[in-house]
Amino acid sequence: MAIGFQALHGDTTGTQNTATGYRALFLNTTGSKSTAYGSQALYNNTTGGNNVATGFSTLFSNISGNNNTGDGDRALTFNNGNDNTATGFNSLYNNRAGNGNTATGSQALFSNTTGGGNTAIGAIALPGNTIGAGNTAIGAFALANNTTGSDNIALGDTAGLFLTTGDNNIDIGNNGVAGDFDTTRIESSVQGAIYLAGIAGQIVGAGGTTCYVDNDGKLGVFLSSRRFKTDIADIGAASEALLALRPVTFHYKPELDKTCIPQFGLVAEEVAQVNPDLVTRDAKGELSTVRYEAVNAMLLNEFLKEHRKIEQQERQIQEEHCKVQEQQVTINKLNSTVAQQQEEMKVFAASLKKQASQIQKVTAQLKVSTATPQIVSDQ
């Protein structure tokens, strides 16, 4: 069906085409099952099939691209790719060979040439993208400055606005930052709280680590491997400052904690007076909280120092004990020697006593013999 001056003018064997408007499907020869509604819609199409073009110059340069849908003036004007859908003025205007793109909104994916698998929903969403692929932009001006970045997701008005060439970024209600790669940003600094379902009461594996947040809202963990560190040195006497800290119990103010659960910890102002390196400050420079992980490291240092002292004392006690044992052995040897000498002295005394008894007997015999007159034999 051809309605309009020179509509389907060059068609030869193409079938089931519908052309409505001045020179709609003008050069089509063998392409089939296409629908063109608007002046010069699908003008250059020759062999492409299953295309739908609605609007002035829509899919104007398409020659052999298939399965494209353009709805809006100059949508997919220079397209020759496949499986693209463009709805809105100048949407996917410069697409040449990009496939599988979806653009909904005025000038959405306007500059795209060969990038494929992109989705842009919103006025001027992804307008500067050329070869970037796999991007999703939902919202006016979403990913507006992206050119070659791929696999980015932007959700919200001006979401990902500042991204240019970075890949694998997710910006939800956030403008993003030029040069971002593999980064997720959610909302802006005006947010006062965030609630995430599916976390409370859940158990993580043994490989999990404590998560922290900085003043820019960046989430992360502290790295402990040597390869991430420089200027490594012992804490030394610096941990002795902990002895001046005052552990306290307290309650958070009701507007911060409605449960009023008793808390235990330290007061940041008091800790700052002892060691300012043990506290953190917020974006305004005001004291915020205590670096409890640093306090724990210092506590470990003090514990190890005391442990070494106890070990040294135990070694000294052991050494003294060994000396006492050696002395006791010596005393035992001396006692044994004394006992032996005492036994020898007893034997010697008994011998002396026996000899004394014998001497007494001899002496008595001598006395008797001296007192008795001797009889001189006549012979």
C-alpha positions in Angstrom: 0.0 0.0 0.0 1.5 3.3 -1.0 -0.3 6.6 -0.2 1.6 9.8 -1.2 3.8 11.2 -3.9 6.5 8.7 -4.9 5.7 6.4 -2.0 7.3 3.0 -2.5 8.6 4.5 -5.7 11.4 1.9 -6.4 9.7 -1.2 -5.0 10.3 -4.3 -7.2 9.7 -7.5 -5.3 9.2 -6.2 -1.8 5.9 -7.3 -0.3 3.5 -6.5 2.5 4.8 -2.9 2.9 2.8 0.1 3.8 4.0 3.6 2.9 2.1 6.7 3.8 3.6 10.1 3.0 5.8 11.9 0.5 8.5 9.5 -0.7 7.9 7.1 2.1 9.9 3.9 1.5 11.0 5.8 -1.7 14.0 3.5 -2.6 12.7 0.2 -1.3 13.3 -2.7 -3.7 13.1 -6.1 -2.0 12.5 -5.2 1.6 9.2 -6.6 3.0 6.8 -6.1 5.9 7.8 -2.5 6.7 5.5 0.3 7.6 6.4 3.9 6.9 4.1 6.8 8.0 5.4 10.3 7.4 7.2 12.3 4.8 10.4 10.5 3.7 10.0 7.9 6.3 12.3 4.9 5.5 13.3 6.9 2.5 16.5 5.0 1.6 15.4 1.5 2.7 16.1 -1.1 0.0 16.3 -4.5 1.5 15.5 -4.0 5.2 12.4 -5.6 6.5 10.1 -5.6 9.5 10.7 -1.9 10.1 8.2 0.6 11.4 8.8 4.3 10.9 6.4 7.0 12.0 7.3 10.6 11.6 9.2 12.9 9.2 12.4 11.4 8.0 12.1 8.6 10.5 14.6 5.8 9.6 15.5 8.0 6.6 18.9 6.4 5.9 18.1 2.8 6.7 19.1 0.6 3.9 19.3 -3.0 5.1 18.5 -2.8 8.8 15.8 -5.1 10.1 13.3 -5.1 12.9 13.6 -1.4 13.8 10.8 0.8 15.2 11.0 4.6 14.9 8.3 6.8 16.2 9.0 10.5 16.1 10.4 13.1 13.7 13.9 12.0 12.6 14.0 9.1 14.9 16.7 6.6 13.8 17.4 9.0 10.9 20.8 7.5 10.0 20.1 4.0 11.2 21.3 0.9 9.4 21.4 -1.4 12.5 18.9 -4.0 13.7 16.4 -4.5 16.4 16.4 -0.8 17.6 13.4 1.0 19.0 13.3 4.8 19.0 10.4 6.9 20.3 10.7 10.6 20.4 12.1 13.5 18.3 15.7 12.8 17.1 15.9 9.7 19.3 18.7 7.4 18.1 19.2 10.1 15.4 22.8 9.2 14.5 22.7 5.4 15.0 24.5 3.7 12.2 25.2 0.1 13.1 24.2 -0.2 16.7 21.9 -3.0 17.4 19.3 -3.7 20.1 19.0 -0.2 21.4 15.9 1.3 23.0 15.4 5.1 23.1 12.3 6.8 24.5 12.3 10.5 24.7 13.3 13.6 22.7 16.9 13.2 21.5 17.4 10.1 23.6 20.6 8.3 22.4 20.9 11.1 19.9 24.7 10.6 19.1 24.8 6.8 19.3 26.5 5.3 16.2 27.6 1.7 16.8 26.8 1.2 20.5 24.4 -1.7 21.1 22.2 -2.9 23.9 21.5 0.6 25.3 18.3 1.7 26.9 17.5 5.4 27.3 14.2 6.5 28.7 13.7 10.2 29.2 14.3 13.5 27.4 17.9 13.8 26.3 18.8 10.6 28.0 22.2 9.2 26.8 22.3 11.9 24.1 26.1 11.9 23.8 26.7 8.2 23.7 28.5 7.0 20.6 30.0 3.5 20.9 29.1 2.8 24.6 27.2 -0.4 25.0 24.9 -2.0 27.6 24.0 1.3 29.3 20.7 2.0 31.0 19.6 5.6 31.5 16.1 6.3 32.9 15.3 10.0 33.6 15.8 13.3 31.9 19.4 14.0 31.1 20.4 10.6 32.6 23.9 9.7 31.5 23.8 12.9 29.4 27.6 13.2 29.0 28.4 9.5 28.6 30.3 9.0 25.3 32.1 5.6 25.3 31.3 4.2 28.7 29.6 0.9 28.8 27.4 -1.1 31.2 26.4 1.9 33.3 23.1 2.3 35.0 21.6 5.7 35.8 18.2 6.1 37.4 16.6 9.5 38.1 16.6 13.0 36.8 20.3 13.9 35.8 21.4 10.6 37.2 25.0 9.9 36.1 25.2 13.3 34.5 28.9 13.7 35.0 29.9 10.2 33.8 31.9 10.3 30.5 33.9 7.2 29.7 33.7 5.1 32.8 32.3 1.5 32.8 30.2 -0.5 35.2 28.9 2.4 37.3 25.5 2.6 39.0 24.1 6.0 39.8 20.7 6.2 41.5 19.5 9.8 42.0 23.2 10.8 41.9 25.1 12.9 39.3 28.1 10.6 39.5 31.7 11.7 39.2 33.7 12.0 36.0 36.3 9.3 35.9 34.2 6.8 38.0 34.8 3.1 37.2 33.0 0.2 38.9 31.4 2.6 41.4 27.9 2.7 42.9 26.5 6.0 44.1 23.0 6.3 45.6 21.3 9.7 46.1 23.1 12.9 47.3 24.3 14.4 50.5 20.8 15.7 51.4 19.8 12.2 52.5 19.6 11.7 56.2 19.2 8.0 56.5 19.2 4.8 54.5 17.2 1.6 55.2 18.1 -1.7 53.5 15.9 -4.7 53.9 17.2 -8.2 54.0 20.3 -7.4 56.2 19.1 -7.3 59.8 19.2 -10.8 61.4 21.2 -12.3 58.5 24.4 -14.3 58.9 27.5 -13.7 56.8 30.2 -16.2 56.1 33.5 -16.5 58.0 35.2 -14.4 55.3 33.1 -11.3 56.1 34.6 -8.1 57.4 33.4 -5.0 59.2 32.1 -2.3 56.9 32.8 1.4 57.5 31.6 4.6 55.9 33.6 7.9 55.4 32.3 11.4 55.3 31.7 11.2 51.5 29.3 8.2 52.1 31.8 5.7 50.7 31.5 2.2 52.1 34.5 0.0 52.5 36.7 -2.1 54.8 40.1 -1.5 56.4 42.8 -3.5 54.6 45.4 -5.2 56.8 47.7 -6.9 54.3 51.3 -5.7 54.3 51.1 -5.0 50.6 48.8 -2.0 51.3 51.0 -0.4 54.0 54.1 1.7 54.4 56.0 3.1 57.4 55.2 0.1 59.5 56.5 0.4 63.1 55.7 -0.8 66.6 53.2 1.2 68.5 55.6 1.4 71.4 54.7 3.7 74.3 51.9 5.5 72.4 49.4 2.9 73.6 50.0 4.0 77.2 47.6 6.9 76.6 44.8 4.4 76.9 45.4 4.3 80.6 44.1 7.8 80.8 40.8 7.0 79.1 37.5 6.8 80.9 35.1 4.0 79.8 31.5 5.0 80.4 28.0 3.7 80.1 25.4 5.9 78.5 22.2 6.2 76.4 21.8 7.8 73.0 19.3 10.6 72.8 15.8 9.5 72.1 15.8 11.0 68.6 18.8 8.8 67.8 17.7 5.6 69.5 14.1 5.1 70.6 14.9 1.8 72.3 17.1 3.6 74.9 19.3 0.5 75.2 22.3 1.0 77.5 25.5 1.6 75.7 29.1 1.2 76.7 32.1 3.0 75.2 34.1 6.2 75.3 33.4 9.9 74.9 35.0 11.3 71.7 35.8 14.7 73.3 37.7 13.0 76.2 39.5 10.7 73.9 40.6 13.7 71.7 42.2 15.3 74.7 44.3 12.2 75.3 45.1 11.4 71.6 43.4 13.2 68.7 44.4 10.4 66.3 41.9 8.2 68.0 38.8 10.1 66.9 37.1 11.0 63.6 35.3 14.2 62.6 32.3 14.7 60.3 32.1 16.7 57.1 31.7 19.9 59.2 34.9 19.2 61.2 33.0 18.4 64.4 33.9 15.4 66.6 31.9 12.4 65.5 33.1 9.1 67.0 36.0 7.1 68.4 38.2 4.9 66.2 37.5 1.8 68.3 39.5 -0.4 65.9 42.6 1.7 66.7 41.8 1.6 70.4 41.6 -2.2 70.1 45.0 -2.3 68.5 46.5 -0.2 71.3 44.8 -2.4 73.9 46.5 -5.4 72.3 49.8 -3.6 72.4 49.4 -2.9 76.2 48.3 -6.5 76.7 51.3 -7.8 75.0 53.6 -5.5 77.0 52.1 -6.8 80.2 52.3 -10.3 78.9 56.0 -10.0 78.2 56.5 -8.6 81.7 54.8 -11.6 83.2 56.8 -13.9 81.1 60.0 -12.2 82.2 58.9 -12.5 85.8 58.1 -16.1 85.4 61.5 -16.7 83.9 63.1 -15.0 86.8 61.0 -17.0 89.2 62.0 -20.2 87.4 65.6 -19.2 87.5 65.4 -18.5 91.3 63.5 -21.8 91.7 66.3 -23.6 89.8 68.9 -21.9 92.1 66.9 -23.0 95.2 66.8 -26.5 93.9 70.5 -26.5 93.2 71.1 -25.2 96.7 68.8 -27.9 98.2 70.7 -30.5 96.3 73.9 -29.1 97.8 72.3 -29.0 101.3 71.1 -32.6 100.9 74.7 -33.7 99.9 76.1 -31.8 102.9 73.5 -33.4 105.2 74.4 -36.8 103.8 78.1 -36.1 104.3 77.4 -34.9 107.9 75.3 -38.0 108.6 78.0 -40.2 107.3 80.6 -38.4 109.3 78.4 -38.7 112.4 78.2 -42.4 111.8 81.9 -42.6 111.4 82.3 -40.6 114.6 80.0 -43.0 116.4 82.1 -45.9 115.2 85.3 -44.1 116.1 83.8 -43.2 119.6 82.8 -46.8 120.1 86.3 -47.9 119.2 87.8 -45.3 121.5 85.5 -46.5 124.3 86.5 -50.1 123.7 90.2 -49.1 123.7 89.7 -47.1 126.9 88.1 -50.2 128.5 91.0 -52.3 127.5 93.5 -49.7 128.8 91.6 -49.7 132.1 91.9 -53.5 132.3 95.6 -53.4 131.6 96.1 -50.6 134.0 94.3 -52.5 136.7 96.4 -55.6 136.0 99.5 -53.5 136.3 98.5 -52.2 139.6 97.8 -55.7 141.0 101.1 -57.0 139.8 103.0 -54.1 141.4 101.4 -54.5 144.8 102.1 -58.3 145.2 105.7 -59.3 146.4 107.5 -61.5 144.0 108.9 -64.9 145.2 112.3 -65.4 144.0 112.9 -69.0 143.2 115.8 -70.6 144.9 116.7 -71.7 141.6 
